[in-house]
Amino acid sequence: MQTDNINFQDIWNKKSAEIPNIQEIKYTADKYKKKQLQSTIWHIFSLSITAVMIIFIWYVIDFKMFTTTLGIVLILIALALYIYLFSQNVNVIRTINPSISNQEYLASLKKLQKQQLYMQSKGISIYYVLLTAGFAFYFYEFALRMSTFGATLAYGLTFLWLAIAWFFLRPRQIKKQNEKISKVIDSLELIEKDLDEKI
């Protein structure tokens, strides 16, 4: 049955089925939305500051080797890509508004979930490949001036951090994000399904 533009709250007040409380669900969704928006804006800000600092270093230091410039360019492309993906998230998050219908609310959450899944798979993979290649090229000029131990230590610590971020921090963050938004979406879908059965 079609449920477009139905006011879920009015119907909810007339029934007694054991399904999630819609006010609690919307409260949880709004809380999730605010945290996601704050987190996304903070990521855009921090990545932008990082990019500006890298450009400043590139401008003031006269690097001798092409590999260093190539490394900087790859790192900047990686940052620009992630800033772009985060900005797309902001556009989706802003469409999630309590005043819209529940169907639109649910559709916006699903769109946000889809955007996050893209970032967590293809987006972050491209980001890490570019970042890793960028660091590898960037450090090459400095590594030539170091002792073998110093160069090994510099490369080792850099790639150790990238490995920790990829294998430990990234999966935990993805799991946390997916659990929160899936919980809200599942609850709204349960309500919508219940309405289809009762109307």
N, C-alpha and C positions, 0 to 999 in steps of 0.2 A: 504494500500500500504506500502511496506517496505521502511523505511527511514534510514537504517543503513549507517553510515559514510557520511551522507549528510552534507555539509557545510551550516549551517543555515544562516550565514552572507551573502553569495553569493546570496542565494535565497531571503533573506530579501531585498536586494538592488533592486531586480527586481519587487517587488510587492508594492501595496499601501493599503493593507487592514488595518483596524483599530485594530491592535493587539499590545501588549506591545513592546517597543523598546528593542531589544535583548542586546544591549550594556549596557543599564541601568540595565537590569535584571542581566547580568553577573557581573556588578559592584556591585550591591546589594548583589549578591551571594558571591563574593570574600570578600566583607566587612564583611558579616556574617561569612564566613569561618575563617577569621583572628581573629575576636572577639571570636569565639567559640574555636579556637585553643589556644589563649592566656588564656581564661577563664579556659579551661580544664587543661592546664599545671599548671596554678596557683593553681587549686584545688588539683592536684596531689602533688604539692610541699607542700602546707599547710597541707594536710592530712598526708604526709610522715613525716613532721616535728613534727606533733602532735603525730604520732605513736612512733617516736624516743624518744620524751619527756616522753611518758607513759612508754616505756621500761626502760628508765633511772630511773624513779621514782620507778618502780617495782624492779629494781636492787639494788638501794641504801636504800630503806626502807624495814625493816623486818616486813612484815605484819603477823599478828598472826592467822588470820582466813582464811579458805579455800575459803569462799565466796568472799573475796577481790580479791584473785588470779583469781577466776572464772570470776568475773566482768571485770578485766583487760583483760583476754583472750577474752571474748566476744566483748569488745570494739575494741581490736586489729583486731579481725576477721571482724568486721563491717567496720573498716577503710581499711583493705586489700581488702575486697570485692569491696568497692567503688573506690579504687585506680585502681583495675583491670578493672572495668567497664569504668572508665575515660580513661584508656590507650587504650581500644578498640575504644573509640571515636576518639582518636588521629590517630589511624591507618586508620580509615575511612575518617577523615578530610583530611589527607595527599593525598588521592587518588583524591580529588577534585582539578583538575588542569585546568586552562583556555585553555591549549594546546590540551586537549582531545576533542573528538567529543561531540556534544550537547547531543546525546543519552547517552553517557557514563557519561557526566556531570550530567544529570538528574537522571540517575541510582545511581550515587554516593550520590546525595542529598537525594534520597529516602532511600538509605541504612542508611545514617546518621539519617534521621527522624525516621526510624524503631528502630535504636539503642537507640535514645533518648526516644522513647515511652517505650521501655523496661526498661530503667533506671528510667523513671518517674512513672512506675507502679510496676513491680515486684522488680526491683533493689532497689529502695528507700524504699519500704515496708520492705524488708528483712533487709536493713540497719538500719531502725528505730527500728524494733523489737529487733535486736541484741544490738543496742545502749541503748535502754531503759532498757532491761534486764541487760546489763552490768553495767549501772549506779546504778540500784537497788541493785545488789549484791555488787558492789564496796563500796557504802556508808553505807552498813549495819554495818561493823565493827566500823566505825566512829560514826554512829548514836547511838550505844550502849554506847559510852562514853559521849554523849551529854545529855542535859536535854530534856524532851519531846518537849518543845517549839523549842529548837535548831534543833532537829532531824526533826521535822515537817517542820520547815522553810527550812532546807537544801533539803529535799526531795521535798517539795512543789515548791521551786524556780527552781529546776532542771527540774521537770516534767512540770512546767508551760512554761519554755523555749522550751522544746521539743514539747509541744502542740501548742505554737505560731508558731514554725517552720513548724509543720505538717499541721495545719489548715489554716494558713494565708500566710506565706512566700512561702511554697512549691507550692500551687496552682497558686500564682501570677507569680512565676518563670516559671512554666510549661506553663502557658498561653502565656507569653511573648516569650518563645522559640518557641512554636508551631506556633504562628502568623507569626514570621519572616520567618521560613523555609517554611511554607505552602504558603506564598505569592510568594516566588521565584519559588517553585515547580509548583504552579498553573499557573504562567505566562509562564514557559517553556513548560508545557503541552498544554497550549493554542496555542503556536507557533507550536508545533509539530502537533497538530490536524489540524491547518490551512494548514500546509504543506501537510498533507495527502489528504486534499481536493483539493489542487491546482496542485500537481504534476501529 
